[in-house]
Amino acid sequence: MKLAYWMYAGPAHIGTLRIASSFKNVHAIMHAPLGDDYFNVMRSMLEREREFTPVTTSVVDRNVLARGSQEKVVDNITRKDQEEHPDLIVLTPTCTSSILQEDLQNFVERARLETKGDVLLADVNHYRVNELQAADRTLQQIVQFYLEKAEKQGQLPTTKTEKPSVNLIGISTLGFHNNHDCTELKRLMADLGIEINAIIPHQASVHELKNLPQAWFNLVPYRELGGMTAQLLQDKFQMPFVDITPMGIVETARCIRAIQEILNAQGYSANYDEFIDYQTRFVSQAAWFSRSIDCQNLTGKKAVVFGDTTHAVAMTKILAREMGIHVVLAGTYCLYDQEWFRQQVSEYCDEVLITDDNATIANAIAQKEPAAIFGTQMERHAGKRLDIPCGVIAAPIHIQNFPVGYKPFLGYEGANQIVDLVYNSFTLGMEDHLLEIFGGHDTKEVITKSVTADSDLHWSRDGLAELNKIPGFVRGKVKRNTEKFARDRGIENITAEVLYAAKEAVGA
């Protein structure tokens, strides 16, 4: 039994709360014990928003366990409706409170009799789904609720917009660089002559949801969130959708061509080939960089990729296909989507790893000894222990991955940002070379100290001198291999001769 377990995706109620709090004037009430109510702290700390709608907790305590919670929950819903006048109140249990097996749907129906706004129960299985799956289901449920409501009231639009338009589905709070991606997608659509019909749930009003069928198509940039809603709209209104993530030069072009095909099928004459060519050759620097000597220096270097399906797939393809980097391992923690993931990355990497155990991926990284990692914040921690640089490409993430400056991952500007992330993630050793060229005895002493840090073996003066001659970007690996060689043979003092012997043993 694991006494400590770090989760890649949070529990189901976090996904529901992400969706509810992304909408404007939508209030979420969480039926949960104290301890499950950390969403507000997480939201306010990470997003750096000046204003957002906080989540209310209807606390499950000993009195609730003794007498039931119906009266308390209904009272909390009606009071919130009277005080805040929300358009919608979403009630969600947590995995903890779900143990009580209460009829929350009945609570909601009772509350509806007294509220002016709408009330909805987040209908997700808190035992079986994680944050990402729950977010996808909650968004679909809210959209379905308001489409059916508009249909009953005869308010559903029957015609498309005059000009080509799109719904951007799946951009939410606490998503990885979602705000920046949203800006870039709006810019990209404008360049293509496509109007934005709606962006959901990001800063959308639930009153706008009835207008979703007016768009010519839907764009779902993230595989984890928005797919169920896009499928609902396709089934109900025959709305086509594009679910290609426009991340990297190749996939961005493929996404645009898929959009072109959809528009032309609806009678619009679209040809984006010239736009793609111009952006690729002159606007984005990613394609140029891939042919530069700097990128060629990275050719064949080993990398490990791990994250959600969206970003892990995209980054694997970018590294292997666009930059010539050898992906020795690609993995995801989205166990429910492993079949699709394997199908997407198998030809671009040596090995596929599907796990939600961070210790498993950390051990795999240690065995592969890549030159760089591209993963979540957890892989960044593993990389620090192994002295391997890590570029963060997916949630879970820390506050440094909610940058104030503009840093999208999607579109052509996103391709530039990814190139920078990749290049800067590899330890190139330039600083060490410069120190060796221009430094004196004091500089050498600093380098020596950094090289010998955290080692249980003694390095002789001549051994250190030879180690310092090795380029910085491989010095750490050589040091680890040499020390492993010495331990296996019971050698306590590492000389230049031992270093040479270790290099010969690994065929270097």
C-alpha positions as CSV (number, residue, x, y, z in Angstrom):
1,M,0.0,0.0,0.0
2,K,1.3,3.5,-0.9
3,L,1.3,5.8,2.0
4,A,1.9,8.8,-0.2
5,Y,0.7,9.3,-3.8
6,W,1.1,12.4,-5.9
7,M,-1.7,12.7,-8.4
8,Y,-1.3,14.0,-12.0
9,A,-5.0,14.7,-12.4
10,G,-7.0,15.9,-9.5
11,P,-10.3,14.4,-8.2
12,A,-13.5,14.8,-10.2
13,H,-14.9,17.8,-8.3
14,I,-11.9,19.9,-9.2
15,G,-12.8,19.4,-12.9
16,T,-16.4,20.4,-12.3
17,L,-15.3,23.5,-10.4
18,R,-12.9,24.5,-13.2
19,I,-15.8,24.5,-15.6
20,A,-18.3,26.3,-13.3
21,S,-15.8,29.0,-12.3
22,S,-14.7,29.6,-15.9
23,F,-18.2,30.9,-16.8
24,K,-19.3,34.4,-15.9
25,N,-21.9,34.6,-13.1
26,V,-22.0,30.9,-12.4
27,H,-21.6,29.9,-8.8
28,A,-20.5,26.5,-7.6
29,I,-21.5,25.0,-4.3
30,M,-19.4,22.1,-3.1
31,H,-21.0,19.6,-0.8
32,A,-17.9,18.4,1.0
33,P,-16.1,18.2,4.3
34,L,-13.4,20.7,5.2
35,G,-10.2,19.6,3.4
36,D,-11.8,19.2,0.0
37,D,-12.3,23.0,-0.3
38,Y,-8.9,24.0,-1.6
39,F,-10.0,25.1,-5.0
40,N,-10.3,28.8,-4.2
41,V,-6.7,28.9,-2.8
42,M,-5.4,27.1,-5.9
43,R,-7.3,29.4,-8.3
44,S,-6.4,32.7,-6.6
45,M,-2.7,31.7,-6.3
46,L,-2.2,30.4,-9.8
47,E,-4.3,32.4,-12.2
48,R,-3.4,35.8,-10.8
49,E,-6.9,37.1,-11.7
50,R,-8.2,40.3,-10.1
51,E,-11.7,39.0,-9.9
52,F,-13.2,35.5,-10.0
53,T,-16.3,33.8,-8.6
54,P,-15.2,31.9,-5.5
55,V,-16.6,28.4,-4.8
56,T,-18.9,28.1,-1.8
57,T,-18.6,25.0,0.5
58,S,-21.7,23.4,2.0
59,V,-19.7,21.8,4.8
60,V,-20.3,18.1,5.6
61,D,-19.7,17.8,9.4
62,R,-20.9,15.5,12.2
63,N,-24.3,17.2,12.3
64,V,-24.8,16.3,8.7
65,L,-23.8,12.7,9.3
66,A,-26.3,12.6,12.2
67,R,-29.3,14.3,10.6
68,G,-28.7,14.4,6.9
69,S,-27.9,17.4,4.8
70,Q,-30.9,18.1,2.7
71,E,-32.1,21.1,4.6
72,K,-28.7,22.6,4.8
73,V,-27.8,22.2,1.1
74,V,-31.2,23.6,-0.1
75,D,-30.8,26.5,2.3
76,N,-27.3,27.2,1.0
77,I,-28.5,27.2,-2.7
78,T,-31.4,29.5,-2.1
79,R,-29.4,31.9,0.0
80,K,-26.7,32.1,-2.7
81,D,-29.4,32.8,-5.3
82,Q,-30.9,35.6,-3.2
83,E,-27.5,37.2,-2.3
84,E,-25.5,36.9,-5.6
85,H,-28.2,36.5,-8.3
86,P,-26.2,34.0,-10.3
87,D,-27.4,32.8,-13.7
88,L,-26.6,29.2,-12.7
89,I,-25.7,27.4,-9.5
90,V,-23.8,24.1,-9.9
91,L,-23.9,21.7,-7.0
92,T,-21.2,19.1,-6.8
93,P,-20.3,16.5,-4.2
94,T,-16.7,15.2,-3.8
95,C,-15.4,11.7,-3.6
96,T,-15.6,12.0,0.1
97,S,-19.2,13.2,0.5
98,S,-20.3,10.8,-2.2
99,I,-19.9,8.0,0.4
100,L,-23.1,9.3,2.0
101,Q,-25.1,8.3,-1.1
102,E,-27.5,11.2,-0.7
103,D,-30.1,12.0,-3.4
104,L,-28.6,15.3,-4.4
105,Q,-30.8,15.5,-7.5
106,N,-33.8,15.7,-5.2
107,F,-32.0,18.5,-3.3
108,V,-31.6,20.4,-6.5
109,E,-35.2,19.9,-7.6
110,R,-36.4,21.2,-4.2
111,A,-34.1,24.3,-4.5
112,R,-35.3,25.1,-8.0
113,L,-38.8,25.8,-6.5
114,E,-37.4,28.8,-4.6
115,T,-34.6,30.1,-6.9
116,K,-34.8,32.6,-9.7
117,G,-31.6,31.3,-11.4
118,D,-31.0,27.8,-12.7
119,V,-29.7,25.0,-10.5
120,L,-27.9,22.0,-11.8
121,L,-26.3,18.9,-10.2
122,A,-22.9,18.0,-11.7
123,D,-23.7,14.4,-12.8
124,V,-20.3,12.7,-12.7
125,N,-19.1,9.5,-11.1
126,H,-16.7,10.7,-8.5
127,Y,-15.3,7.2,-7.9
128,R,-14.5,6.4,-11.5
129,V,-13.4,9.6,-13.2
130,N,-10.6,12.2,-12.6
131,E,-10.5,15.9,-13.0
132,L,-10.1,16.0,-16.7
133,Q,-12.9,13.5,-17.4
134,A,-15.3,15.3,-15.0
135,A,-14.5,18.7,-16.6
136,D,-15.4,17.3,-20.0
137,R,-18.6,15.8,-18.7
138,T,-19.6,18.9,-16.8
139,L,-19.2,21.2,-19.8
140,Q,-21.3,18.9,-21.9
141,Q,-24.0,18.7,-19.3
142,I,-24.2,22.5,-18.9
143,V,-24.3,23.0,-22.7
144,Q,-27.0,20.3,-23.1
145,F,-29.1,21.9,-20.3
146,Y,-29.2,25.3,-21.9
147,L,-29.7,24.0,-25.4
148,E,-32.7,22.0,-24.3
149,K,-34.0,25.0,-22.3
150,A,-33.7,27.2,-25.4
151,E,-35.4,24.6,-27.5
152,K,-38.4,24.3,-25.1
153,Q,-38.7,28.2,-25.2
154,G,-38.4,28.3,-29.0
155,Q,-35.2,30.4,-28.8
156,L,-32.7,28.2,-30.7
157,P,-31.3,29.9,-33.8
158,T,-32.1,28.2,-37.1
159,T,-29.5,29.7,-39.3
160,K,-25.7,30.0,-39.4
161,T,-23.8,33.2,-39.2
162,E,-23.4,35.1,-42.4
163,K,-19.6,34.8,-42.4
164,P,-17.6,31.7,-41.4
165,S,-17.5,31.4,-37.6
166,V,-16.2,29.0,-35.0
167,N,-16.8,28.0,-31.4
168,L,-13.6,27.5,-29.4
169,I,-14.4,24.7,-27.0
170,G,-12.4,23.6,-23.9
171,I,-10.5,26.7,-22.8
172,S,-10.9,26.9,-19.0
173,T,-9.3,28.2,-15.9
174,L,-6.3,26.4,-14.5
175,G,-5.6,24.9,-17.9
176,F,-1.9,24.9,-19.1
177,H,-1.3,28.2,-20.8
178,N,-5.0,28.3,-21.7
179,N,-5.4,32.1,-21.6
180,H,-2.4,32.6,-23.9
181,D,-3.6,29.8,-26.2
182,C,-7.0,31.5,-26.4
183,T,-5.5,34.8,-27.5
184,E,-3.3,33.0,-30.2
185,L,-6.3,31.1,-31.5
186,K,-8.4,34.2,-31.8
187,R,-5.5,35.8,-33.7
188,L,-5.2,32.8,-36.0
189,M,-8.9,32.7,-36.7
190,A,-8.9,36.4,-37.6
191,D,-6.0,35.8,-40.0
192,L,-8.1,33.1,-41.6
193,G,-11.1,35.3,-41.9
194,I,-13.1,33.3,-39.4
195,E,-15.2,35.1,-36.7
196,I,-15.4,33.8,-33.2
197,N,-19.0,32.8,-32.4
198,A,-18.3,31.7,-28.8
199,I,-15.5,30.6,-26.5
200,I,-16.6,28.1,-23.8
201,P,-16.3,27.9,-20.9
202,H,-13.7,30.7,-20.7
203,Q,-15.5,33.9,-19.6
204,A,-18.7,32.9,-21.4
205,S,-22.2,33.6,-20.2
206,V,-24.6,30.6,-20.0
207,H,-27.1,32.8,-21.9
208,E,-24.8,32.6,-25.0
209,L,-24.9,28.8,-25.1
210,K,-28.1,28.8,-27.1
211,N,-26.2,30.5,-29.9
212,L,-23.6,27.7,-30.3
213,P,-25.4,26.1,-33.3
214,Q,-24.9,29.3,-35.3
215,A,-21.2,28.6,-35.8
216,W,-20.0,26.9,-39.0
217,F,-17.8,24.5,-37.0
218,N,-16.3,23.8,-33.6
219,L,-12.6,23.8,-32.8
220,V,-11.4,21.6,-29.9
221,P,-7.8,22.4,-29.2
222,Y,-7.3,20.1,-26.2
223,R,-8.2,16.4,-26.3
224,E,-9.0,16.3,-22.6
225,L,-11.7,18.9,-22.6
226,G,-14.4,19.8,-25.1
227,G,-14.7,16.6,-27.0
228,M,-18.0,15.5,-25.4
229,T,-19.5,18.9,-26.1
230,A,-18.4,18.9,-29.7
231,Q,-19.8,15.4,-30.2
232,L,-23.1,16.6,-28.7
233,L,-23.3,19.5,-31.1
234,Q,-22.5,17.2,-34.0
235,D,-25.1,14.7,-33.1
236,K,-27.8,17.2,-32.4
237,F,-27.1,19.9,-35.1
238,Q,-24.7,18.1,-37.5
239,M,-22.0,20.6,-36.6
240,P,-18.6,19.5,-37.8
241,F,-15.6,19.8,-35.5
242,V,-11.8,19.9,-35.7
243,D,-10.0,18.2,-32.9
244,I,-6.4,18.6,-34.2
245,T,-4.2,20.4,-31.7
246,P,-2.5,23.2,-33.6
247,M,0.8,22.8,-31.8
248,G,4.0,22.9,-33.8
249,I,4.5,23.9,-37.4
250,V,3.2,20.6,-39.0
251,E,0.1,20.1,-36.8
252,T,-0.9,23.8,-37.0
253,A,-0.8,23.5,-40.8
254,R,-2.8,20.2,-40.6
255,C,-5.4,21.9,-38.4
256,I,-5.8,24.8,-40.8
257,R,-6.2,22.5,-43.8
258,A,-8.9,20.6,-41.9
259,I,-10.7,23.9,-41.2
260,Q,-10.4,24.7,-44.9
261,E,-12.0,21.4,-45.9
262,I,-14.9,22.0,-43.5
263,L,-15.6,25.5,-44.8
264,N,-15.4,24.5,-48.4
265,A,-17.8,21.6,-47.8
266,Q,-20.3,24.3,-46.6
267,G,-20.0,26.3,-49.8
268,Y,-17.3,28.8,-48.8
269,S,-14.2,29.2,-51.0
270,A,-11.2,28.9,-48.7
271,N,-7.6,28.4,-49.7
272,Y,-5.1,28.8,-46.9
273,D,-2.0,27.3,-48.7
274,E,-0.4,30.7,-49.3
275,F,-1.1,31.7,-45.6
276,I,0.5,28.5,-44.3
277,D,3.5,28.9,-46.5
278,Y,4.1,32.5,-45.5
279,Q,3.7,31.8,-41.8
280,T,6.0,28.8,-42.0
281,R,8.8,30.5,-43.9
282,F,8.7,34.1,-42.8
283,V,6.6,34.7,-39.7
284,S,7.3,31.7,-37.4
285,Q,11.0,31.2,-36.6
286,A,10.5,27.5,-35.7
287,A,10.9,26.2,-39.2
288,W,14.0,28.3,-39.8
289,F,15.5,27.3,-36.4
290,S,15.0,23.6,-37.2
291,R,17.5,24.0,-40.1
292,S,20.0,26.1,-38.2
293,I,23.3,24.9,-36.8
294,D,22.0,25.4,-33.3
295,C,19.2,22.9,-33.8
296,Q,21.5,20.5,-35.7
297,N,23.7,20.4,-32.6
298,L,20.7,18.8,-30.9
299,T,20.1,16.1,-33.6
300,G,20.0,12.7,-32.1
301,K,20.0,13.8,-28.5
302,K,17.8,11.7,-26.3
303,A,14.6,13.1,-24.7
304,V,11.8,11.8,-22.6
305,V,8.3,13.2,-23.0
306,F,5.5,12.8,-20.4
307,G,2.2,14.6,-19.8
308,D,-1.4,14.7,-20.7
309,T,-2.3,13.3,-24.1
310,T,-2.6,16.6,-25.8
311,H,0.8,18.0,-25.0
312,A,2.7,14.8,-24.8
313,V,1.6,13.7,-28.3
314,A,2.3,17.2,-29.8
315,M,5.7,17.5,-28.1
316,T,6.7,14.0,-29.2
317,K,5.9,14.8,-32.8
318,I,7.6,18.2,-32.7
319,L,10.8,16.8,-31.2
320,A,11.1,13.8,-33.6
321,R,9.6,15.2,-36.7
322,E,10.5,18.9,-36.7
323,M,13.8,19.0,-34.6
324,G,15.4,15.6,-35.2
325,I,15.6,14.8,-31.5
326,H,15.5,11.2,-30.4
327,V,12.5,10.5,-28.2
328,V,13.5,7.4,-26.2
329,L,10.3,7.4,-24.2
330,A,6.9,9.0,-24.5
331,G,4.1,8.6,-21.9
332,T,0.9,9.9,-20.5
333,Y,-1.0,9.7,-17.3
334,C,-4.4,9.7,-19.1
335,L,-5.0,6.0,-18.6
336,Y,-8.5,6.2,-20.1
337,D,-7.1,7.4,-23.4
338,Q,-4.1,5.1,-23.8
339,E,-5.2,3.5,-27.0
340,W,-5.3,6.8,-28.9
341,F,-2.1,7.9,-27.3
342,R,-0.2,4.8,-28.4
343,Q,-1.6,5.1,-31.9
344,Q,-0.4,8.7,-32.2
345,V,3.2,8.4,-30.8
346,S,4.4,4.9,-31.5
347,E,6.2,5.7,-34.7
348,Y,7.9,8.7,-33.2
349,C,9.5,7.2,-30.1
350,D,11.3,4.0,-28.9
351,E,9.0,3.2,-26.1
352,V,5.5,4.1,-24.8
353,L,4.7,4.3,-21.1
354,I,1.2,4.7,-19.7
355,T,1.1,5.3,-16.0
356,D,-0.2,7.6,-13.3
357,D,2.5,6.7,-10.9
358,N,5.1,9.4,-10.8
359,A,7.6,7.1,-9.3
360,T,7.4,4.8,-12.3
361,I,8.1,7.5,-14.8
362,A,10.9,8.9,-12.6
363,N,12.6,5.5,-12.5
364,A,12.2,5.2,-16.3
365,I,13.9,8.6,-16.7
366,A,16.8,7.5,-14.5
367,Q,17.2,4.3,-16.6
368,K,17.1,6.1,-19.9
369,E,19.4,9.0,-18.9
370,P,18.1,11.4,-21.5
371,A,19.7,14.8,-22.2
372,A,16.4,16.5,-21.5
373,I,12.9,15.9,-20.2
374,F,9.7,17.4,-21.3
375,G,7.0,16.7,-18.8
376,T,5.0,18.0,-15.9
377,Q,6.2,19.7,-12.7
378,M,6.7,16.2,-11.2
379,E,9.1,15.2,-14.0
380,R,10.9,18.5,-13.3
381,H,11.4,17.4,-9.7
382,A,12.7,14.1,-10.9
383,G,15.0,15.9,-13.3
384,K,16.4,18.0,-10.4
385,R,17.3,14.9,-8.5
386,L,19.0,13.3,-11.6
387,D,20.6,16.6,-12.8
388,I,18.6,16.4,-16.0
389,P,17.0,19.6,-17.3
390,C,13.2,19.6,-17.8
391,G,10.9,21.8,-19.8
392,V,7.4,21.8,-18.4
393,I,4.8,21.1,-21.1
394,A,1.7,20.0,-19.3
395,A,-0.2,20.1,-16.0
396,P,0.2,19.6,-13.1
397,I,2.1,22.8,-12.9
398,H,3.4,25.4,-10.5
399,I,2.9,29.2,-10.5
400,Q,5.9,29.7,-12.9
401,N,3.8,28.0,-15.6
402,F,1.2,30.8,-15.3
403,P,3.4,33.5,-16.9
404,V,2.3,37.1,-16.9
405,G,4.0,37.6,-20.2
406,Y,2.5,36.2,-23.5
407,K,3.5,32.6,-23.9
408,P,1.1,30.5,-26.0
409,F,1.8,26.9,-27.0
410,L,-0.6,26.8,-29.9
411,G,-0.4,28.4,-33.3
412,Y,2.7,29.9,-35.0
413,E,3.7,32.0,-32.1
414,G,3.3,28.9,-29.9
415,A,5.7,27.1,-32.2
416,N,8.3,29.8,-31.5
417,Q,7.8,29.4,-27.7
418,I,8.2,25.7,-28.0
419,V,11.5,26.0,-29.9
420,D,12.8,28.3,-27.2
421,L,11.7,25.9,-24.5
422,V,13.3,22.9,-26.2
423,Y,16.6,24.7,-27.0
424,N,16.9,26.2,-23.5
425,S,16.1,22.9,-21.8
426,F,19.2,21.2,-23.1
427,T,22.3,21.8,-21.1
428,L,24.6,23.1,-23.7
429,G,27.6,23.8,-21.5
430,M,28.4,27.1,-23.1
431,E,28.9,28.9,-19.8
432,D,31.4,26.2,-18.7
433,H,33.4,26.6,-21.9
434,L,33.6,30.4,-21.4
435,L,34.7,30.0,-17.8
436,E,37.4,27.6,-18.9
437,I,38.6,29.9,-21.6
438,F,38.5,33.2,-19.7
439,G,38.8,32.1,-16.0
440,G,41.7,31.8,-13.8
441,H,42.5,29.6,-10.7
442,D,39.5,31.0,-8.8
443,T,37.2,30.0,-11.6
444,K,38.6,26.5,-11.9
445,E,38.0,26.1,-8.2
446,V,34.3,27.0,-8.6
447,I,33.9,24.5,-11.5
448,T,35.7,21.8,-9.4
449,K,33.3,22.3,-6.5
450,S,30.3,22.1,-8.7
451,V,31.5,18.9,-10.4
452,T,32.2,17.1,-7.1
453,A,29.0,18.1,-5.3
454,D,26.9,15.3,-3.8
455,S,29.5,12.6,-4.6
456,D,30.4,9.9,-2.1
457,L,33.7,9.2,-4.0
458,H,37.0,11.0,-4.1
459,W,38.2,12.6,-7.3
460,S,41.9,13.0,-7.7
461,R,43.4,16.2,-9.1
462,D,44.2,14.6,-12.5
463,G,40.8,13.0,-12.6
464,L,39.0,16.3,-12.1
465,A,41.2,18.0,-14.7
466,E,40.2,15.4,-17.3
467,L,36.6,15.7,-16.3
468,N,36.6,19.5,-16.7
469,K,37.9,19.1,-20.2
470,I,34.6,17.3,-21.2
471,P,31.9,19.6,-22.6
472,G,29.4,20.7,-20.1
473,F,26.3,19.3,-21.8
474,V,27.6,15.7,-21.3
475,R,29.9,16.2,-18.2
476,G,27.2,15.2,-15.7
477,K,26.4,12.0,-17.6
478,V,30.2,11.1,-17.8
479,K,30.6,11.8,-14.1
480,R,27.6,9.5,-13.2
481,N,28.9,6.7,-15.5
482,T,32.4,7.0,-14.1
483,E,31.2,6.9,-10.5
484,K,29.0,3.9,-11.2
485,F,32.0,2.2,-12.9
486,A,34.1,2.9,-9.8
487,R,31.4,1.6,-7.3
488,D,30.9,-1.6,-9.2
489,R,34.6,-2.3,-8.9
490,G,35.1,-1.1,-5.4
491,I,37.3,1.9,-6.5
492,E,37.2,4.8,-4.0
493,N,39.7,7.2,-5.7
494,I,38.8,8.2,-9.2
495,T,41.9,9.1,-11.2
496,A,42.3,10.1,-14.9
497,E,43.1,6.4,-15.6
498,V,39.8,5.3,-14.0
499,L,37.9,7.9,-16.1
500,Y,39.5,6.5,-19.3
501,A,38.6,3.0,-18.3
502,A,35.0,3.9,-17.6
503,K,34.8,5.6,-21.0
504,E,36.1,2.4,-22.7
505,A,33.7,0.2,-20.8
506,V,30.7,2.1,-22.3
507,G,32.2,2.3,-25.7
508,A,32.7,6.1,-25.6
